[in-house]
Amino acid sequence: MKKLEIIIRPSKLMAVKKALETLGVHGLSISEIRGYGRQRGHKEVYRGATLESQFVPKVQINTLVHDEAVQKVVDVAIEAARTGELGDGKIFILPVENVIRIRTGESGNDAL
């Protein structure tokens, strides 16, 4: 099993969610986060004043997938989230040792 941490633009959340659902990804956790990468924040003009923000709003999607499905899920998420502009996001793939469903006590792949 792998944990995918998918960090994207907030405007792309629904597109990525729908794309993942087409692959049968059932469970997602969503967090609103702020951060920066190469773009180092951004500037906005509000009522004639330039405001500089060091952190850019992003959305982080966390999900667990079977090892065999990782590349397909990553490919679909990239396709749904990509705009081609700086700040499209990142995907982190982490190993998961085990998962346990609290309600039933099932573990491993059965708990997904």
Legacy VTK file of the C-alpha trace (Angstrom):
# vtk DataFile Version 3.0
C-alpha trace
ASCII
DATASET POLYDATA
POINTS 112 float
0.000 0.000 0.000
1.027 3.572 -0.636
-0.163 6.874 0.751
-0.503 9.614 -1.831
-0.277 13.218 -0.690
-1.488 15.291 -3.619
-1.020 19.050 -3.249
-2.923 21.069 -5.860
-4.573 24.399 -6.615
-7.934 24.782 -4.823
-9.641 25.383 -8.180
-8.653 21.876 -9.326
-10.050 19.975 -6.327
-13.329 18.836 -7.889
-11.655 17.817 -11.164
-9.108 15.679 -9.313
-11.786 14.206 -7.024
-13.925 13.175 -10.009
-10.907 11.744 -11.828
-9.936 9.646 -8.799
-13.501 8.386 -8.412
-13.420 7.052 -11.986
-10.542 4.785 -10.896
-12.428 3.520 -7.862
-10.523 5.520 -5.252
-13.079 5.489 -2.438
-11.605 7.355 0.496
-10.062 10.814 0.485
-9.073 13.288 3.154
-8.928 16.934 2.151
-7.028 19.689 3.955
-6.779 23.366 3.107
-3.129 24.300 3.447
-0.860 27.252 2.694
2.710 27.135 1.478
5.094 28.032 -1.277
7.466 26.413 -3.688
9.393 27.943 -6.522
6.896 30.782 -6.910
7.788 32.106 -3.408
4.308 33.447 -2.660
2.338 35.851 -4.805
1.218 39.467 -5.118
-2.337 40.728 -5.386
-3.729 44.171 -6.073
-6.653 45.078 -3.828
-8.268 48.514 -4.155
-5.121 49.910 -5.703
-2.781 48.589 -3.016
-0.314 45.806 -3.759
-0.454 43.059 -1.148
2.266 40.434 -0.956
1.511 37.001 0.463
4.357 34.698 1.390
2.126 31.630 1.375
-0.148 30.453 -1.412
-3.427 28.624 -0.653
-3.392 24.972 -1.733
-5.447 21.838 -1.118
-3.898 18.581 0.045
-5.627 15.316 -0.828
-4.555 12.228 1.126
-5.520 8.742 0.017
-4.296 5.154 0.267
-4.050 2.949 -2.818
-2.900 -0.563 -3.643
0.656 -0.781 -4.967
-0.585 -1.889 -8.397
-2.801 1.194 -8.783
-0.286 3.872 -7.775
0.957 4.856 -11.230
-2.523 4.971 -12.752
-3.826 7.134 -9.873
-0.817 9.455 -10.167
-1.270 9.796 -13.939
-4.979 10.624 -13.612
-4.342 13.135 -10.810
-1.647 14.881 -12.856
-3.905 15.076 -15.902
-6.772 16.541 -13.870
-4.645 19.035 -11.895
-2.210 20.311 -14.534
-2.577 23.838 -15.882
0.989 24.111 -17.161
1.643 27.119 -14.943
3.983 27.492 -11.988
2.263 26.315 -8.799
0.352 23.297 -10.134
1.464 21.260 -7.110
3.246 18.078 -6.124
2.480 14.429 -5.417
4.292 12.586 -2.635
4.210 8.772 -2.561
4.865 7.200 0.834
4.983 3.540 1.878
2.292 2.376 4.320
3.174 -0.482 6.611
-0.378 -1.355 7.609
-3.897 0.034 7.925
-6.579 -1.140 10.347
-10.305 -0.477 10.080
-11.388 0.382 13.610
-15.015 -0.747 13.229
-14.245 -4.321 12.097
-10.626 -4.850 13.013
-9.779 -5.712 9.391
-6.216 -4.920 8.390
-4.074 -4.631 5.287
-5.745 -4.520 1.884
-9.067 -5.675 3.388
-9.225 -2.427 5.384
-9.044 -0.266 2.281
LINES 1 113
112 0 1 2 3 4 5 6 7 8 9 10 11 12 13 14 15 16 17 18 19 20 21 22 23 24 25 26 27 28 29 30 31 32 33 34 35 36 37 38 39 40 41 42 43 44 45 46 47 48 49 50 51 52 53 54 55 56 57 58 59 60 61 62 63 64 65 66 67 68 69 70 71 72 73 74 75 76 77 78 79 80 81 82 83 84 85 86 87 88 89 90 91 92 93 94 95 96 97 98 99 100 101 102 103 104 105 106 107 108 109 110 111
